[in-house]
Every structure is written in structure tokens, then in C-alpha cells.
Amino acid sequence: MRALLGSAIEAHRGGQLDTAEMLYRRTLQMQAGQADALHFLGVLCHQRSRSDEGIRLIRMALRATPQHADAHNNLGNIHKETGNLVEAETCYRSALACNAQQHDALSNLALVLEARQRPDEAFEAYAALLAQAPQLARAHYLMGMYLRSHVRTIEDVEQAVVCFRNAVRCDGANVRALDALGVALYMLGRRDEAIGVYRDWLVREPSNPVPRHMLAACGGETAPPRADDDYVRNVFDGFAESFDEQLLKNLDYRAPRILVDALNAVLDPPAGVLDVLDAGCGTGLCGPLIRPHARRLGGVDLSGGMVEKARQRGGYDELVVAELTAYLQANPGAWDVVLSADTLVYFGDLLPILSAAHATLRPGGWVAFTLEAMEGDGDRVELSSSGRYRHTRRHVERVLAAVGFGRVNIATSSLRKEVGKPVAGWVVLARRRPPGSE
Ligand SMILES: C[S@@+](CC[C@H](N)C(=O)[O-])C[C@H]1O[C@@H](n2cnc3c(N)ncnc32)[C@H](O)[C@@H]1O
């Protein structure tokens, strides 16, 4: 029975989920109530989107072995990932009551406290983790991220830099820390040091598109006309994994709501009659908001990881993994509405993408998108230190006019917060001229 369980765990670790599930079940047939088999089968069920079954199985395991810290921690993870933060917190605390040195449970508890808007308690948990595990790169990294996202004074960012440097010292392969370090340095205006970090990262990983893009964002190389496909895939496939965590932390992210409100003001009341494309759909946050207008709702995104999340969220009639410009160009006259929240910020030159958006719309159709605002009267675009582009109002107006859009409305709004400060954005609506007027 031990050998069978060992094979199940090996298959599970190797990603052979069918085999692992079958072996866990055979183990349980031989010994009903075997705690490890129940526990790991529960984790596997969650991985296969059967979270309720996973929770039930891990609870059974915990009835058999109530002092199983890892099982409490994994049960907490399922609750966290399914949005039940209250239960998640309870589970992490139970794990720590079984084993106060369970580093994963302590870092998870800190993340959940932060997500539950209890920053002081979260800080204490991060500090306890650092005190417990000063050689753990993740402990330094998490403290740095906490300090960077709860900036009160410039010293917090300086302290975050120290944390990220410590994380890299503990684990030279921790490129997330290098990434975070580069951003923190740029925030402090230490541009040359940031450029140094990205160059160092490129030496470690010469083919990684992220440091290449960020080097350009810091002015260390010429900016490309839009973010490279590999960069977008790399960043967002990684982001999809931690999406729940990030979303919970960034409660101020409002672009989908703002965009759909703007569309509601120009469209007829929702009647489920329009063909709507969510362009750069990501994990599908716009889907449920725009759905009442849609007869057919499509989503397209370059990141397979993000699209998979949108698929799990549901509500779309079709989801496609593709580069946006090429996809729009390949589908002329296909949509009544194209909306794009926080996606054209990865496009510097707006002409190709907005020409393609114009062509994919039916006459009279609307494109709606958000951009990060660049102040000033000129016609300008810049790749900013965040890795996203910012555009002046005049630039947006000129491109929309050049492409041939008729009615254009550009409003200002704060789309989300970055480093505690609102990020100013443009909320743009543009209409392809109605039939007979083109
Ligand atoms: C910040 S997310 C926004 C996602 C979603 N619209 C939302 O508001 O939650 C930006 C998305 O744009 C996608 N994206 C960026 N450049 C793209 C391109 N050239 N083609 C297709 N998708 C792209 C990314 O993969 C990512 O999912």
C-alpha cells in the first residue's frame, strides 16, 4: 500500500493527473481513510476544478489526523483560490497551531491578511516569517512586495530595495526578486541601478523577453513599437497563476467597470443583440459586465494562461489565444462592439491596432478602450518604467481621426492604483461611421 501511495505521489508530481488519481483511489480502496491519500487526492481534485470534492476529501484527512499542518495549509489554499478568505485564514491558523514553523502557512496567512485589508497584521506575519527564516528568499521577497505596495514614505521603497537584494542574495535564481528590484529602483529614480539590474538579469537569462522589455522601459534600449509577443505571454502566463492574489490586493482596479459604464452611456439598453469582442480579455473580468448586451461574446488574448482563467470563469461564447492585431485583421466586419480594458497600454504605436479595430467593426459599431494618460499638449507616446506605454490625448485623437473613426469621446479617470497613487487614464469611445456616412 505504501508503494502504491508512493507511485501516486510520484505521478502527481510529474503532472500525470489521471494516473495519480487512479492510484490514490486504489490506495483508498485498500485502506479507506488513509490520510495522505485523502489529502493529496483532495489537492488533485482542486487542480482539476473539482474544489468542493477536494475540500471534502481534505476535511476527511483532517478528521483522521487533526494535527496535519500541511493538510490544513492546502485546505487553506483551496479556500483562498476559490475566494473564501475567511475560511482560508482559519485553515492557515490551524496549520500554524500544529506547526508554528510552517513557512508556507505563515506566508499564506500574511497574504490573506493583506487581501482582507488588515495590513498591520499582515506586516507582523511577514516580519515573523523573516525572523523565522532569514535564509528564505521568498520571505525577503514578500516583505519587499508588501513595503512596495503599502508605501507611506520613500523609506519604505528604500527598505523594499534592501529586501529584494536580500532575496537575490539568498537565491540567485529568484528572478521575480530581480524584476521587483528593478521596478523599486526606478521608483526611487535610481535609473542607472535599475538598468544595471536588467542587464545583470539578461546575462543570467539572455533569451528572457522581460528584462529586454524593461531595459527599454528604463531607457537602456530603444522602445519597441509595441510590447513583444514573448514579453506579453511571459508576463501574463505568470500573472494568471497568481491572479487571485494580485486581484485581491489591487481592489482599486476599475478599468472593466469604467469601460462598460462608458459603453452603457452610448449603447441602447442591454437587449442581448450585439456581437461583442473582449479584446485582450485576460481572465475575463469584462465578460459578466458586458454580457447583457451580447448575443455573441468573444474573447481574444495572447496569453493562454489568462484565457484558461477566462474559460473557467465562463460566460464567453468563444475564446481564442491569438495576437490581437492579427486577429482583428483576420476578421473584418465581424463585431458590433470591441472593448479592450487595460490592454492597449501594451501598444505604443496605436495606428496598426486601431486600424484593425476599425476594420473588424461593422459600420456604426463602437470601440472602447482604456489607456494610461500622458500629460502635455504634444502628440507623444512613451514606454514608461512600469513597462506599459502612456499616450497623450492629442496622439489618441490624431490616430483615431487618421483611421477614420467618426464620433470620439475621451474622458479621464483613475483606472487603478500603483504604489498607493491613482493611475490617470483615458477612457476612449470611438464609433465607426454608421452605414451610408462612410
Ligand atoms: C492588464 S491585462 C487586462 C485584462 C482584462 N482586459 C482585464 O481588464 O482584466 C492585459 C491583457 O492584454 C493581453 N495582451 C497584451 N498585448 C496583447 C496582444 N498584442 N495581443 C493579445 N493580447 C494582448 C495580455 O495577455 C493581458 O491578458
Ligand as a Chemical Component Dictionary entry (heavy atoms), coordinates in Angstrom:
data_LIG
# 
_chem_comp.id                   LIG 
_chem_comp.type                 NON-POLYMER 
_chem_comp.pdbx_formal_charge   0 
_chem_comp.three_letter_code    LIG 
# 
loop_
_chem_comp_atom.comp_id 
_chem_comp_atom.atom_id 
_chem_comp_atom.alt_atom_id 
_chem_comp_atom.type_symbol 
_chem_comp_atom.charge 
_chem_comp_atom.model_Cartn_x 
_chem_comp_atom.model_Cartn_y 
_chem_comp_atom.model_Cartn_z 
_chem_comp_atom.pdbx_ordinal 
LIG C1  C1  C 0  -3.777 44.018 -17.826 1  
LIG S1  S1  S 1  -4.467 42.677 -18.704 2  
LIG C2  C2  C 0  -6.156 43.184 -18.823 3  
LIG C3  C3  C 0  -7.065 42.003 -19.000 4  
LIG C4  C4  C 0  -8.551 42.320 -18.974 5  
LIG N1  N1  N 0  -8.936 43.117 -20.120 6  
LIG C5  C5  C 0  -8.931 42.994 -17.681 7  
LIG O1  O1  O 0  -9.263 44.174 -17.706 8  
LIG O2  O2  O -1 -8.891 42.327 -16.637 9  
LIG C6  C6  C 0  -3.843 42.939 -20.353 10 
LIG C7  C7  C 0  -4.093 41.746 -21.270 11 
LIG O3  O3  O 0  -3.720 42.124 -22.589 12 
LIG C8  C8  C 0  -3.159 40.988 -23.213 13 
LIG N2  N2  N 0  -2.349 41.465 -24.352 14 
LIG C9  C9  C 0  -1.345 42.380 -24.349 15 
LIG N3  N3  N 0  -0.852 42.542 -25.594 16 
LIG C10 C10 C 0  -1.565 41.717 -26.399 17 
LIG C11 C11 C 0  -1.532 41.435 -27.790 18 
LIG N4  N4  N 0  -0.636 42.021 -28.614 19 
LIG N5  N5  N 0  -2.418 40.526 -28.283 20 
LIG C12 C12 C 0  -3.324 39.922 -27.484 21 
LIG N6  N6  N 0  -3.394 40.148 -26.140 22 
LIG C13 C13 C 0  -2.526 41.028 -25.614 23 
LIG C14 C14 C 0  -2.371 40.328 -22.119 24 
LIG O4  O4  O 0  -2.097 38.981 -22.390 25 
LIG C15 C15 C 0  -3.296 40.527 -20.913 26 
LIG O5  O5  O 0  -4.135 39.432 -20.688 27 
# 
loop_
_chem_comp_bond.comp_id 
_chem_comp_bond.atom_id_1 
_chem_comp_bond.atom_id_2 
_chem_comp_bond.value_order 
_chem_comp_bond.pdbx_ordinal 
LIG C1  S1  SING 1  
LIG S1  C2  SING 2  
LIG S1  C6  SING 3  
LIG C2  C3  SING 4  
LIG C3  C4  SING 5  
LIG C4  N1  SING 6  
LIG C4  C5  SING 7  
LIG C5  O1  DOUB 8  
LIG C5  O2  SING 9  
LIG C6  C7  SING 10 
LIG C7  O3  SING 11 
LIG C7  C15 SING 12 
LIG O3  C8  SING 13 
LIG C8  N2  SING 14 
LIG C8  C14 SING 15 
LIG N2  C9  SING 16 
LIG N2  C13 SING 17 
LIG C9  N3  DOUB 18 
LIG N3  C10 SING 19 
LIG C10 C11 SING 20 
LIG C10 C13 DOUB 21 
LIG C11 N4  SING 22 
LIG C11 N5  DOUB 23 
LIG N5  C12 SING 24 
LIG C12 N6  DOUB 25 
LIG N6  C13 SING 26 
LIG C14 O4  SING 27 
LIG C14 C15 SING 28 
LIG C15 O5  SING 29 
# 
